[in-house]
């Protein structure tokens, strides 16, 4: 059965636009119609710019009729995360105090999409400060998961993933410092790519008064989509592969891709960790993938580990806390310190709470950077033995909405026991700490009918290898399956 236009891949839609099998205006109006019908239940697209988008779509159609091409995304309607600046539209990050902040400039990554021909017609919802794996805020309200409206779509690019899964947009632009691309992709059954740190510009995704955003530690900008092919298409537009901002500053670099066929790649799989116990439903989906890989001739090692988990986590937490933008109240900081005292000093929870809202001293930063340098060397040695690492994105599928109390007080069921929602951050930081690329791919559905994904991780600048493996899995293992709400 043919998929509705709104559920087809961006690559297919772009091809049909180039061949003039449909017009940009027609496609845009189709998405706007789906938004009118489905978005009231989802609340994923929270800002619409329909009139300006229709003008640009008409111009795109006219240009194509004259034989002109604006680029690989010519006339493709798409949305972007609310945190990206688009002139004339609000950029609030979910802060009530930023309700009236109207952008006057275009974020550089948005500009690259537009220069490639994209038609930006709206923005998707985010949590406050983009600091949650749920998506709700006092300005736009709560976004729901299209697979189960009682559950979170993830965060912080939760509106992005929900809109894609429901067929409300062709392509999305998100950001990731704590799995904010990969987590919503996993929860909503779509694809997302967290690039190597520094290869996609962040300028224009910042609060007023903040400069030099591209030097922010750990955080990246990247695409979400309904296909791994779409991620590749978007990364070709967004990335700056010839120059990379590394630990020694701007330096020449090149994409790493030897072109080895996917079945011949050496793959390590890490399905669980004592620091962040993974639910059986996620482990079983990973085990099914391992069986498929081995049946396909892929060399899989389930015992290899690149770095020490405790060392990676206790280094990631303070560095990501220092890098996160957004005010932390004195009350929240004090509550975190009080809560930390209840946990063992070597526990995941203690580390997360102890550093909540703290600013690092230069001495602290140097000490942590020394550890990170050691971990980088260990990752480099690991990727001399393996081409890719596959591991979970989170400890569970999407959980029920829970907006009560502090984030670390909210528990989700993992193998019959309560686990703090913040524990899943371990899987975010495992690759984020050292700026490694990671592609989130869907694997299947849980017994409850919820999407389960995994992340394909590679060495620095091996984004093309991660994406090529993801395209192979899409073709041979699992392609996009829309939620019942979207069909």
C-alpha positions as CSV (number, residue, x, y, z in Angstrom):
1,X,0.0,0.0,0.0
2,X,1.5,3.3,-1.1
3,X,2.4,5.7,1.7
4,X,0.6,9.0,2.0
5,X,2.7,11.9,0.5
6,X,3.3,13.2,4.0
7,X,4.9,9.9,5.1
8,X,7.3,9.5,2.1
9,X,11.0,10.2,2.6
10,X,12.4,13.6,1.9
11,X,14.7,12.0,-0.7
12,X,11.7,10.6,-2.6
13,X,9.7,13.9,-2.3
14,X,12.7,15.9,-3.5
15,X,13.1,13.5,-6.5
16,X,9.4,13.9,-7.4
17,X,9.7,17.7,-7.1
18,X,12.6,17.8,-9.5
19,X,10.7,15.7,-12.0
20,X,7.7,18.0,-11.5
21,X,5.5,15.0,-10.6
22,X,4.1,17.3,-7.9
23,X,4.6,21.0,-7.1
24,X,6.1,22.6,-4.0
25,X,2.8,24.4,-3.4
26,X,0.9,21.1,-3.6
27,X,3.2,19.4,-1.2
28,X,3.2,22.3,1.2
29,X,-0.5,22.4,1.2
30,X,-0.6,18.7,1.9
31,X,1.6,19.1,5.0
32,X,-0.5,22.0,6.2
33,X,-3.6,19.9,5.8
34,X,-2.1,17.0,7.8
35,X,-1.1,19.5,10.5
36,X,-4.7,20.9,10.7
37,X,-6.0,17.3,11.1
38,X,-3.3,15.7,13.3
39,X,-1.4,18.4,15.1
40,X,-4.2,19.3,17.6
41,X,-3.7,15.9,19.2
42,X,0.1,16.0,19.0
43,X,1.1,19.6,19.5
44,X,4.3,19.0,17.6
45,X,4.4,22.0,15.2
46,X,4.0,25.0,17.4
47,X,4.9,27.9,15.0
48,X,3.5,28.2,11.4
49,X,4.8,30.5,8.7
50,X,2.4,29.4,6.1
51,X,2.0,32.6,4.0
52,X,5.7,33.2,3.5
53,X,6.2,29.5,2.9
54,X,3.5,29.5,0.2
55,X,5.2,32.5,-1.5
56,X,8.5,30.7,-1.6
57,X,6.9,27.5,-2.8
58,X,5.3,29.4,-5.7
59,X,8.7,30.9,-6.5
60,X,10.3,27.4,-6.4
61,X,7.7,26.0,-8.8
62,X,8.2,29.0,-11.1
63,X,12.0,28.6,-11.0
64,X,11.8,24.9,-11.8
65,X,9.5,25.7,-14.8
66,X,12.2,28.0,-16.1
67,X,14.7,25.2,-15.8
68,X,16.4,26.6,-12.7
69,X,17.5,24.5,-9.7
70,X,18.1,26.0,-6.3
71,X,19.8,22.8,-5.1
72,X,19.1,19.3,-3.8
73,X,16.2,20.4,-1.6
74,X,14.5,22.6,-4.2
75,X,11.0,23.3,-3.1
76,X,11.0,20.8,-0.2
77,X,8.8,21.9,2.7
78,X,10.3,21.3,6.1
79,X,10.2,22.5,9.7
80,X,13.0,23.3,12.2
81,X,13.3,23.0,16.0
82,X,12.0,26.1,17.8
83,X,15.5,27.0,19.0
84,X,16.8,28.0,15.6
85,X,16.5,31.6,14.5
86,X,14.2,32.3,11.6
87,X,13.6,36.1,11.0
88,X,10.1,37.1,12.1
89,X,9.4,34.0,14.1
90,X,9.8,33.5,17.9
91,X,12.8,31.8,19.4
92,X,12.0,31.1,23.0
93,X,13.6,27.8,24.0
94,X,10.4,27.3,26.0
95,X,11.2,30.1,28.5
96,X,8.2,32.2,29.5
97,X,10.5,35.3,29.7
98,X,11.5,34.8,26.1
99,X,7.9,34.7,24.8
100,X,8.3,38.0,22.8
101,X,11.8,37.2,21.5
102,X,11.4,37.5,17.7
103,X,14.5,36.6,15.6
104,X,16.0,39.1,13.2
105,X,18.6,36.9,11.6
106,X,18.7,33.4,10.1
107,X,20.6,30.6,11.9
108,X,23.5,29.5,9.7
109,X,22.3,25.9,9.5
110,X,18.8,27.1,8.5
111,X,20.4,29.3,5.9
112,X,22.3,26.3,4.4
113,X,19.0,24.4,4.1
114,X,17.3,27.4,2.4
115,X,20.3,27.9,0.1
116,X,19.8,24.3,-1.0
117,X,16.2,25.1,-1.9
118,X,14.2,24.1,1.3
119,X,10.9,25.8,2.1
120,X,10.8,26.4,5.9
121,X,7.2,26.6,6.9
122,X,7.2,26.3,10.7
123,X,8.9,25.3,14.0
124,X,8.5,22.4,16.3
125,X,8.3,22.2,20.1
126,X,11.0,21.9,22.7
127,X,11.3,21.6,26.5
128,X,12.3,24.5,28.6
129,X,16.0,25.3,28.0
130,X,16.1,22.2,25.8
131,X,16.9,20.3,29.0
132,X,14.6,17.3,29.2
133,X,13.6,14.1,27.5
134,X,10.1,15.3,27.7
135,X,8.8,18.2,25.6
136,X,6.6,20.7,27.4
137,X,6.9,24.3,28.3
138,X,4.7,27.2,29.5
139,X,4.4,28.8,26.1
140,X,3.4,26.0,23.8
141,X,2.3,23.3,26.2
142,X,3.0,19.5,25.9
143,X,3.9,17.5,22.8
144,X,2.7,13.9,22.7
145,X,4.2,10.8,21.1
146,X,2.3,9.8,17.9
147,X,2.6,6.1,18.9
148,X,0.9,6.7,22.2
149,X,-0.5,10.1,23.2
150,X,0.0,9.4,26.9
151,X,3.8,9.2,26.4
152,X,6.6,11.6,25.8
153,X,8.1,11.9,22.2
154,X,11.4,12.5,23.8
155,X,13.5,15.7,24.0
156,X,14.8,18.1,23.4
157,X,13.9,17.7,19.7
158,X,10.7,16.0,20.7
159,X,8.5,18.1,18.4
160,X,10.8,17.4,15.5
161,X,10.6,13.6,15.9
162,X,6.8,13.6,16.6
163,X,6.1,15.8,13.5
164,X,8.2,13.5,11.3
165,X,6.6,10.2,12.5
166,X,3.2,11.7,12.0
167,X,3.9,13.0,8.5
168,X,3.6,16.7,9.3
169,X,6.9,17.7,7.7
170,X,9.4,16.3,5.2
171,X,12.7,16.9,7.1
172,X,13.7,18.3,10.4
173,X,16.7,20.2,12.0
174,X,17.5,19.4,15.6
175,X,20.3,19.7,18.1
176,X,22.0,17.3,20.5
177,X,24.0,17.7,23.7
178,X,22.3,15.0,25.8
179,X,20.9,12.7,23.0
180,X,18.4,15.5,22.0
181,X,18.4,14.2,18.4
182,X,18.9,10.5,19.1
183,X,16.4,10.1,22.0
184,X,13.3,11.5,20.2
185,X,14.2,9.5,17.1
186,X,14.4,6.3,19.3
187,X,11.1,7.2,21.0
188,X,9.2,8.0,17.8
189,X,10.6,5.4,15.4
190,X,12.5,7.8,13.0
191,X,16.1,8.4,12.2
192,X,18.5,11.0,13.6
193,X,22.2,11.9,13.2
194,X,24.4,13.5,15.8
195,X,27.3,14.7,13.8
196,X,31.0,14.8,14.8
197,X,31.4,17.8,17.0
198,X,32.1,21.0,15.0
199,X,31.1,19.9,11.4
200,X,27.7,21.6,11.4
201,X,27.6,25.3,12.5
202,X,25.5,26.2,15.6
203,X,25.4,29.9,15.0
204,X,21.9,31.2,15.3
205,X,20.8,28.6,17.8
206,X,21.5,30.6,20.9
207,X,19.8,32.9,23.4
208,X,20.2,36.7,23.0
209,X,23.5,38.0,24.2
210,X,25.4,34.8,23.8
211,X,28.3,34.9,21.3
212,X,30.7,32.3,19.8
213,X,28.1,29.5,20.1
214,X,30.2,27.2,17.9
215,X,32.8,26.9,20.7
216,X,30.2,25.4,23.1
217,X,31.5,22.0,24.4
218,X,29.7,18.8,23.3
219,X,26.6,20.2,21.7
220,X,25.9,19.7,18.0
221,X,23.3,20.5,15.3
222,X,22.0,17.7,13.0
223,X,19.1,16.3,11.1
224,X,16.1,14.1,11.9
225,X,14.2,12.2,9.1
226,X,12.1,9.3,8.1
227,X,15.0,7.7,6.2
228,X,18.7,7.3,6.6
229,X,19.0,8.5,3.0
230,X,17.4,11.7,4.1
231,X,20.0,12.1,6.8
232,X,22.7,11.8,4.2
233,X,21.0,14.3,2.0
234,X,20.7,16.8,4.8
235,X,24.3,16.3,6.1
236,X,25.6,16.9,2.6
237,X,23.9,20.3,2.8
238,X,24.6,21.1,6.5
239,X,28.2,19.9,7.0
240,X,31.6,21.5,6.7
241,X,33.7,18.4,6.3
242,X,36.9,20.0,5.1
243,X,37.5,21.9,8.3
244,X,36.8,20.6,11.8
245,X,36.9,22.4,15.1
246,X,38.9,19.9,17.3
247,X,40.6,20.1,20.6
248,X,43.5,22.0,19.0
249,X,41.4,24.6,17.2
250,X,40.4,24.8,13.6
251,X,42.3,22.3,11.6
252,X,42.1,20.5,8.2
253,X,40.0,17.3,8.2
254,X,38.4,14.9,5.9
255,X,35.4,12.6,6.1
256,X,36.5,9.1,7.0
257,X,34.9,6.5,4.7
258,X,37.0,3.8,3.1
259,X,33.9,2.6,1.3
260,X,34.0,-0.9,2.8
261,X,30.7,-2.7,2.1
262,X,28.5,-2.6,5.2
263,X,28.5,-6.4,5.8
264,X,32.3,-6.4,5.9
265,X,32.5,-3.7,8.6
266,X,33.8,-4.8,12.1
267,X,31.0,-4.1,14.6
268,X,31.1,-4.1,18.4
269,X,27.7,-4.2,20.3
270,X,27.2,-3.0,23.8
271,X,23.7,-3.9,24.8
272,X,23.7,-3.0,28.5
273,X,25.7,-1.5,31.3
274,X,25.6,-1.8,35.1
275,X,25.6,2.0,35.4
276,X,22.4,2.4,33.3
277,X,20.5,-0.9,33.2
278,X,18.6,-1.4,30.0
279,X,15.0,-2.7,29.9
280,X,14.6,-6.2,28.5
281,X,12.5,-4.9,25.6
282,X,15.5,-2.8,24.4
283,X,17.9,-5.7,25.0
284,X,15.8,-8.1,23.0
285,X,15.6,-5.7,20.1
286,X,19.3,-5.3,20.1
287,X,19.8,-9.1,20.3
288,X,17.5,-9.5,17.2
289,X,19.7,-7.0,15.4
290,X,22.8,-9.0,16.4
291,X,21.3,-12.2,15.0
292,X,20.6,-10.4,11.7
293,X,24.1,-9.0,11.5
294,X,25.7,-12.3,12.0
295,X,23.4,-14.0,9.6
296,X,24.5,-11.3,7.1
297,X,28.1,-12.1,7.6
298,X,29.0,-9.1,9.8
299,X,31.7,-9.7,12.3
300,X,30.2,-8.8,15.7
301,X,31.9,-8.6,19.1
302,X,29.5,-8.3,22.1
303,X,32.3,-8.2,24.8
304,X,34.5,-5.4,23.7
305,X,34.3,-2.1,25.6
306,X,36.0,1.1,24.4
307,X,36.3,3.0,27.7
308,X,35.5,2.6,31.4
309,X,31.9,3.4,32.0
310,X,32.3,5.1,35.4
311,X,35.2,7.3,34.1
312,X,33.2,8.3,31.0
313,X,30.1,9.2,33.0
314,X,31.8,11.1,35.8
315,X,33.7,13.2,33.2
316,X,30.7,13.8,30.9
317,X,28.3,15.0,33.6
318,X,30.2,18.0,34.9
319,X,31.3,19.0,31.4
320,X,27.8,18.8,29.9
321,X,26.4,20.7,33.0
322,X,28.9,23.5,32.4
323,X,28.1,23.6,28.7
324,X,24.3,23.6,29.0
325,X,22.6,27.0,28.5
326,X,19.8,28.1,30.6
327,X,19.4,29.5,34.1
328,X,19.3,27.1,37.1
329,X,17.5,28.6,40.1
330,X,19.2,28.6,43.5
331,X,16.3,26.4,44.8
332,X,16.8,23.8,42.1
333,X,20.6,23.7,42.7
334,X,20.1,23.3,46.5
335,X,17.5,20.6,46.0
336,X,20.0,18.7,43.7
337,X,22.8,19.0,46.3
338,X,20.4,17.7,49.0
339,X,19.3,14.9,46.8
340,X,22.8,13.9,45.9
341,X,23.6,13.3,49.6
342,X,21.1,10.4,49.5
343,X,23.1,8.5,46.9
344,X,26.5,6.6,47.1
345,X,29.3,8.9,46.1
346,X,30.3,6.5,43.2
347,X,26.8,6.2,41.8
348,X,25.4,7.6,38.6
349,X,22.8,9.5,40.4
350,X,25.3,11.2,42.8
351,X,27.4,12.4,39.8
352,X,24.4,13.8,38.0
353,X,23.0,15.6,41.0
354,X,26.3,16.8,42.5
355,X,27.1,18.8,39.4
356,X,23.6,20.1,38.7
357,X,23.8,23.8,38.1
358,X,27.4,24.1,39.1
359,X,30.0,26.2,37.3
360,X,33.4,24.6,36.8
361,X,36.5,26.2,38.0
362,X,39.4,26.4,35.6
363,X,41.2,23.8,37.7
364,X,38.2,21.5,37.6
365,X,37.9,21.9,33.8
366,X,41.7,21.1,33.3
367,X,41.4,18.0,35.4
368,X,38.4,16.8,33.5
369,X,39.9,17.7,30.1
370,X,43.0,15.5,31.0
371,X,40.7,12.6,31.6
372,X,38.8,13.3,28.4
373,X,42.1,13.3,26.5
374,X,42.9,9.9,27.9
375,X,39.4,8.6,26.9
376,X,39.9,10.0,23.3
377,X,43.0,8.0,23.0
378,X,41.2,4.9,24.2
379,X,38.4,5.5,21.7
380,X,41.0,5.9,18.9
381,X,42.6,2.5,19.9
382,X,39.1,0.9,20.0
383,X,38.3,2.1,16.5
384,X,41.5,0.6,15.2
385,X,39.9,-2.8,16.0
386,X,36.3,-1.9,15.1
387,X,34.6,0.3,12.5
388,X,31.5,0.9,14.5
389,X,29.9,0.5,18.0
390,X,26.2,-0.2,18.3
391,X,24.5,0.6,21.7
392,X,21.2,1.7,23.1
393,X,20.0,5.3,22.9
394,X,18.1,5.0,26.2
395,X,17.2,2.4,28.8
396,X,13.6,2.1,27.8
397,X,11.1,2.9,25.0
398,X,9.1,6.1,25.5
399,X,7.7,6.6,29.0
400,X,4.5,8.0,30.3
401,X,4.2,11.8,30.6
402,X,5.5,12.8,34.1
403,X,5.9,16.5,34.7
404,X,5.8,16.4,38.5
405,X,8.8,17.1,40.8
406,X,12.5,17.3,39.8
407,X,13.8,15.4,36.8
408,X,15.8,13.0,39.0
409,X,12.8,12.2,41.1
410,X,10.7,10.9,38.2
411,X,11.0,7.2,37.9
412,X,10.4,4.9,34.9
413,X,10.0,1.1,35.1
414,X,13.0,-0.9,34.0
415,X,12.7,-4.6,34.4
416,X,10.2,-4.2,37.2
417,X,12.1,-1.6,39.2
418,X,12.0,2.2,39.3
419,X,14.8,4.0,37.6
420,X,15.4,7.8,37.5
421,X,14.7,9.2,34.1
422,X,18.1,10.9,34.2
423,X,19.9,7.5,34.2
424,X,19.4,7.2,30.5
425,X,21.7,10.1,30.0
426,X,24.6,7.7,30.4
427,X,23.9,6.4,26.9
428,X,23.9,10.0,25.6
429,X,27.2,10.9,27.1
430,X,29.0,7.7,26.2
431,X,29.7,9.1,22.7
432,X,29.0,12.8,23.2
433,X,31.9,13.3,25.6
434,X,34.5,12.9,22.9
435,X,32.5,14.4,20.1
436,X,31.9,11.1,18.2
437,X,29.2,10.8,15.5
438,X,26.2,8.6,16.1
439,X,23.2,7.7,14.0
440,X,19.9,6.7,15.6
441,X,18.0,4.0,13.7
442,X,14.7,2.2,14.4
443,X,15.0,-1.5,15.2
444,X,11.3,-2.5,15.8
445,X,8.5,-2.3,18.4
446,X,8.3,-3.3,22.0
447,X,5.7,-5.7,23.3
448,X,3.6,-2.6,24.1
449,X,3.9,-1.5,20.5
450,X,6.4,1.3,21.1
451,X,9.4,2.1,18.9
452,X,12.8,0.9,19.9
453,X,16.0,2.1,18.3
454,X,19.8,2.0,18.6
455,X,22.7,4.3,17.9
456,X,25.4,3.5,15.4
457,X,28.6,5.2,16.7
458,X,31.9,5.8,14.8
459,X,35.2,7.5,15.2
460,X,35.6,11.3,14.8
461,X,34.6,12.4,11.2
462,X,33.4,8.9,10.3
463,X,29.9,10.3,9.9
464,X,29.6,8.8,6.3
465,X,30.4,5.3,7.7
466,X,27.6,5.6,10.3
467,X,25.2,6.9,7.7
468,X,26.1,4.2,5.1
469,X,25.6,1.5,7.6
470,X,22.2,3.0,8.6
471,X,21.1,3.1,4.9
472,X,22.1,-0.6,4.6
473,X,20.0,-1.5,7.7
474,X,17.1,0.5,6.4
475,X,17.2,-1.4,3.1
476,X,17.8,-4.9,4.6
477,X,16.4,-4.8,8.2
478,X,13.8,-2.1,8.9
479,X,12.4,0.8,7.0
480,X,10.1,3.5,8.2
481,X,6.8,2.3,9.8
482,X,4.3,5.1,10.5
483,X,2.3,5.1,13.8
484,X,-1.4,4.2,13.4
485,X,-2.3,7.8,14.2
486,X,-0.5,8.9,11.0
487,X,-2.2,6.6,8.5
